Amino acid sequence: GQSLEQPSEVTAVEGAIVQINCTYQTSGFYGLSWYQQHDGGAPTFLSYNALDGLEETGRFSSFLSRSDSYGYLLLQELQMKDSASYFCALTGTASKLTFGTGTRLQVTL
Amino acid sequence: KAGVTQTPRYLIKTRGQQVTLSCSPISGHRSVSWYQQTPGQGLQFLFEYFSETQRNKGNFPGRFSGRQFSNSRSEMNVSTLELGDSALYLCASSLDRRGNSPLHFGNGTRLTVT
Protein backbone atom coordinates (compact mmCIF):
# COMPACT_ATOMS: atom_id res chain seq x y z
CA GLY A 1 0.00 0.00 0.00
CA GLN A 2 0.88 3.64 0.17
CA SER A 3 1.40 5.86 3.19
CA LEU A 4 2.37 9.48 3.59
CA GLU A 5 3.47 11.33 6.70
CA GLN A 6 3.37 15.03 7.44
CA PRO A 7 3.90 17.09 10.58
CA SER A 8 0.56 17.59 12.30
CA GLU A 9 0.99 21.30 13.00
CA VAL A 10 3.22 24.15 11.92
CA THR A 11 3.15 27.74 13.17
CA ALA A 12 4.78 30.67 11.37
CA VAL A 13 4.69 34.45 11.40
CA GLU A 14 3.02 36.55 8.75
CA GLY A 15 5.50 37.46 6.02
CA ALA A 16 7.77 34.52 6.80
CA ILE A 17 8.56 31.40 4.78
CA VAL A 18 7.40 27.96 5.87
CA GLN A 19 8.15 24.48 4.57
CA ILE A 20 5.76 21.57 5.02
CA ASN A 21 7.41 18.20 4.56
CA CYS A 22 5.91 15.00 3.26
CA THR A 23 7.59 11.60 3.39
CA TYR A 24 6.01 8.63 1.73
CA GLN A 25 6.20 4.90 1.18
CA THR A 26 4.92 3.44 -2.04
CA SER A 27 5.72 0.86 -4.66
CA GLY A 28 4.99 3.27 -7.47
CA PHE A 29 3.17 6.46 -8.30
CA TYR A 30 2.68 9.03 -11.02
CA GLY A 31 3.20 12.19 -9.03
CA LEU A 32 2.83 14.11 -5.79
CA SER A 33 0.12 16.73 -5.36
CA TRP A 34 -0.61 19.32 -2.71
CA TYR A 35 -4.04 20.49 -1.60
CA GLN A 36 -5.14 23.25 0.75
CA GLN A 37 -8.25 23.01 2.89
CA HIS A 38 -9.66 25.80 5.03
CA ASP A 39 -11.87 24.88 7.97
CA GLY A 40 -15.30 23.99 6.69
CA GLY A 41 -14.17 24.22 3.09
CA ALA A 42 -13.29 21.94 0.23
CA PRO A 43 -9.73 20.88 -0.57
CA THR A 44 -8.31 22.97 -3.39
CA PHE A 45 -5.48 21.99 -5.68
CA LEU A 46 -2.17 23.80 -5.23
CA SER A 47 0.49 21.99 -7.23
CA TYR A 48 1.63 18.75 -8.84
CA ASN A 49 5.11 17.28 -9.26
CA ALA A 50 5.49 14.49 -11.77
CA LEU A 51 9.26 14.79 -11.95
CA ASP A 52 11.96 15.44 -9.39
CA GLY A 53 12.67 19.08 -8.74
CA LEU A 54 10.95 22.30 -7.91
CA GLU A 55 7.65 23.58 -9.30
CA GLU A 56 6.84 27.23 -8.63
CA THR A 57 3.40 28.79 -8.69
CA GLY A 58 3.38 32.30 -7.31
CA ARG A 59 4.05 32.27 -3.58
CA PHE A 60 3.83 28.48 -3.49
CA SER A 61 6.55 26.04 -4.56
CA SER A 62 6.58 22.28 -4.36
CA PHE A 63 9.51 19.91 -4.48
CA LEU A 64 9.83 16.19 -5.12
CA SER A 65 12.72 13.78 -4.69
CA ARG A 66 11.77 10.25 -5.70
CA SER A 67 15.12 8.85 -4.59
CA ASP A 68 14.52 10.19 -1.07
CA SER A 69 10.75 9.43 -1.03
CA TYR A 70 10.29 13.00 0.04
CA GLY A 71 8.55 16.15 -0.98
CA TYR A 72 7.74 19.53 0.46
CA LEU A 73 5.53 22.54 -0.03
CA LEU A 74 7.13 25.93 0.42
CA LEU A 75 4.96 28.93 1.18
CA GLN A 76 6.56 32.35 0.92
CA GLU A 77 5.40 35.76 2.15
CA LEU A 78 2.90 34.11 4.44
CA GLN A 79 -0.48 35.76 4.81
CA MET A 80 -3.14 35.23 7.44
CA LYS A 81 -5.37 33.66 4.80
CA ASP A 82 -2.79 30.88 4.39
CA SER A 83 -3.89 29.46 7.75
CA ALA A 84 -5.37 26.15 6.68
CA SER A 85 -4.64 22.44 6.48
CA TYR A 86 -2.29 21.24 3.78
CA PHE A 87 -2.30 17.73 2.37
CA CYS A 88 0.21 15.97 0.19
CA ALA A 89 -1.18 13.20 -1.97
CA LEU A 90 0.25 10.47 -4.13
CA THR A 91 -1.37 9.96 -7.50
CA GLY A 92 -1.59 6.27 -8.23
CA THR A 93 -3.96 5.16 -10.93
CA ALA A 94 -5.35 8.38 -12.36
CA SER A 95 -7.84 10.16 -10.13
CA LYS A 96 -7.10 7.90 -7.19
CA LEU A 97 -5.23 9.92 -4.62
CA THR A 98 -3.75 8.66 -1.38
CA PHE A 99 -3.67 11.59 0.99
CA GLY A 100 -1.21 12.33 3.74
CA THR A 101 -2.20 12.94 7.31
CA GLY A 102 -2.42 16.69 6.80
CA THR A 103 -0.55 19.63 8.32
CA ARG A 104 -2.41 22.39 10.07
CA LEU A 105 -0.65 25.71 9.39
CA GLN A 106 -1.28 28.57 11.77
CA VAL A 107 -0.07 31.98 10.63
CA THR A 108 0.33 34.49 13.42
CA LEU A 109 0.97 38.23 13.52
CA LYS B 1 -18.16 27.91 -14.81
CA ALA B 2 -19.97 26.41 -11.85
CA GLY B 3 -17.95 24.30 -9.44
CA VAL B 4 -18.68 20.83 -8.13
CA THR B 5 -22.06 20.77 -6.45
CA GLN B 6 -22.94 18.31 -3.73
CA THR B 7 -26.35 17.81 -2.18
CA PRO B 8 -27.42 17.78 0.52
CA ARG B 9 -24.88 19.72 2.59
CA TYR B 10 -25.96 18.15 5.85
CA LEU B 11 -27.72 14.91 6.66
CA ILE B 12 -28.68 13.20 9.88
CA LYS B 13 -29.60 9.53 9.74
CA THR B 14 -30.19 6.71 12.17
CA ARG B 15 -28.19 3.48 12.35
CA GLY B 16 -29.49 0.90 9.94
CA GLN B 17 -30.92 3.41 7.47
CA GLN B 18 -29.52 4.06 4.03
CA VAL B 19 -28.50 7.31 2.41
CA THR B 20 -27.90 8.63 -1.10
CA LEU B 21 -25.58 11.55 -1.79
CA SER B 22 -25.50 13.45 -5.04
CA CYS B 23 -22.70 15.14 -6.96
CA SER B 24 -22.76 17.30 -10.07
CA PRO B 25 -19.28 17.71 -11.55
CA ILE B 26 -17.89 20.71 -13.35
CA SER B 27 -19.27 20.89 -16.87
CA GLY B 28 -17.05 18.93 -19.23
CA HIS B 29 -15.41 16.88 -16.48
CA ARG B 30 -15.82 13.19 -17.07
CA SER B 31 -14.14 11.69 -14.03
CA VAL B 32 -15.86 11.76 -10.66
CA SER B 33 -14.37 10.38 -7.49
CA TRP B 34 -15.58 10.19 -3.90
CA TYR B 35 -13.62 10.58 -0.68
CA GLN B 36 -14.50 10.17 2.98
CA GLN B 37 -12.95 12.59 5.45
CA THR B 38 -12.87 11.94 9.19
CA PRO B 39 -10.68 13.39 11.95
CA GLY B 40 -9.22 9.97 12.71
CA GLN B 41 -8.64 8.54 9.25
CA GLY B 42 -8.19 11.70 7.19
CA LEU B 43 -9.12 11.70 3.51
CA GLN B 44 -9.76 8.23 2.16
CA PHE B 45 -10.58 7.24 -1.40
CA LEU B 46 -13.93 5.54 -1.90
CA PHE B 47 -14.29 5.08 -5.66
CA GLU B 48 -13.90 6.70 -9.05
CA TYR B 49 -16.20 6.73 -12.05
CA PHE B 50 -15.44 7.55 -15.63
CA SER B 51 -17.83 7.14 -18.55
CA GLU B 52 -20.43 5.60 -16.24
CA THR B 53 -18.04 2.82 -15.19
CA GLN B 54 -16.38 2.33 -11.83
CA ARG B 55 -12.65 2.44 -12.54
CA ASN B 56 -11.21 2.26 -9.04
CA LYS B 57 -12.48 1.26 -5.65
CA GLY B 58 -11.00 1.97 -2.26
CA ASN B 59 -10.91 -0.25 0.77
CA PHE B 60 -14.48 0.17 1.96
CA PRO B 61 -17.16 -2.46 2.60
CA GLY B 62 -19.79 -3.30 0.01
CA ARG B 63 -22.30 -1.13 1.87
CA PHE B 64 -20.71 1.76 0.02
CA SER B 65 -21.67 1.93 -3.62
CA GLY B 66 -22.01 4.48 -6.33
CA ARG B 67 -22.91 5.14 -9.89
CA GLN B 68 -22.42 7.68 -12.62
CA PHE B 69 -24.99 8.81 -15.14
CA SER B 70 -24.54 9.67 -18.79
CA ASN B 71 -24.33 13.38 -17.94
CA SER B 72 -21.41 12.58 -15.55
CA ARG B 73 -23.48 13.31 -12.46
CA SER B 74 -22.78 10.79 -9.73
CA GLU B 75 -24.46 9.38 -6.67
CA MET B 76 -23.09 7.38 -3.82
CA ASN B 77 -25.16 5.18 -1.56
CA VAL B 78 -24.43 3.86 1.89
CA SER B 79 -26.70 1.13 3.17
CA THR B 80 -27.19 -0.16 6.70
CA LEU B 81 -25.57 2.90 8.21
CA GLU B 82 -23.21 2.52 11.15
CA LEU B 83 -22.11 5.14 13.66
CA GLY B 84 -18.63 5.02 12.15
CA ASP B 85 -19.99 6.22 8.81
CA SER B 86 -20.37 9.70 10.26
CA ALA B 87 -18.03 11.79 8.13
CA LEU B 88 -17.67 14.47 5.51
CA TYR B 89 -18.17 12.91 2.09
CA LEU B 90 -16.39 14.78 -0.66
CA CYS B 91 -16.95 14.47 -4.36
CA ALA B 92 -14.28 15.57 -6.81
CA SER B 93 -14.28 15.90 -10.56
CA SER B 94 -11.43 16.11 -13.03
CA LEU B 95 -11.24 16.71 -16.72
CA ASP B 96 -9.77 13.31 -17.45
CA ARG B 97 -7.87 10.49 -15.79
CA ARG B 98 -4.36 11.74 -16.36
CA GLY B 99 -2.23 11.94 -13.25
CA ASN B 100 -1.66 15.67 -13.62
CA SER B 101 -5.35 16.53 -13.89
CA PRO B 102 -6.17 18.31 -10.64
CA LEU B 103 -9.18 17.23 -8.65
CA HIS B 104 -11.84 19.87 -8.05
CA PHE B 105 -13.69 19.15 -4.85
CA GLY B 106 -17.20 20.04 -3.83
CA ASN B 107 -17.98 21.39 -0.36
CA GLY B 108 -19.07 17.95 0.74
CA THR B 109 -22.00 16.37 2.49
CA ARG B 110 -21.65 16.10 6.24
CA LEU B 111 -23.35 12.91 7.34
CA THR B 112 -24.14 12.28 10.98
CA VAL B 113 -25.34 8.84 12.00
CA THR B 114 -27.06 8.59 15.38
Chai-1 contact restraints between the chains, C-beta under 6 A:
chainA,res_idxA,chainB,res_idxB,connection_type,confidence,min_distance_angstrom,max_distance_angstrom,comment,restraint_id
A,Y30,B,G99,contact,1.0,0.0,6.0,A-B,restraint_1
A,G31,B,G99,contact,1.0,0.0,6.0,A-B,restraint_2
A,A42,B,F105,contact,1.0,0.0,6.0,A-B,restraint_3
A,A42,B,G106,contact,1.0,0.0,6.0,A-B,restraint_4
A,A42,B,N107,contact,1.0,0.0,6.0,A-B,restraint_5
A,P43,B,F105,contact,1.0,0.0,6.0,A-B,restraint_6
A,F45,B,P102,contact,1.0,0.0,6.0,A-B,restraint_7
A,Y48,B,N100,contact,1.0,0.0,6.0,A-B,restraint_8
A,A50,B,N100,contact,1.0,0.0,6.0,A-B,restraint_9
A,T91,B,G99,contact,1.0,0.0,6.0,A-B,restraint_10
A,T93,B,N56,contact,1.0,0.0,6.0,A-B,restraint_11
A,A94,B,R97,contact,1.0,0.0,6.0,A-B,restraint_12
A,A94,B,R98,contact,1.0,0.0,6.0,A-B,restraint_13
A,A94,B,G99,contact,1.0,0.0,6.0,A-B,restraint_14
A,S95,B,S31,contact,1.0,0.0,6.0,A-B,restraint_15
A,S95,B,S33,contact,1.0,0.0,6.0,A-B,restraint_16
A,S95,B,E48,contact,1.0,0.0,6.0,A-B,restraint_17
A,S95,B,S94,contact,1.0,0.0,6.0,A-B,restraint_18
A,S95,B,R97,contact,1.0,0.0,6.0,A-B,restraint_19
A,K96,B,F45,contact,1.0,0.0,6.0,A-B,restraint_20
A,K96,B,E48,contact,1.0,0.0,6.0,A-B,restraint_21
A,K96,B,N56,contact,1.0,0.0,6.0,A-B,restraint_22
A,F99,B,G42,contact,1.0,0.0,6.0,A-B,restraint_23
A,F99,B,L43,contact,1.0,0.0,6.0,A-B,restraint_24
A,T101,B,G42,contact,1.0,0.0,6.0,A-B,restraint_25
A,G102,B,G42,contact,1.0,0.0,6.0,A-B,restraint_26
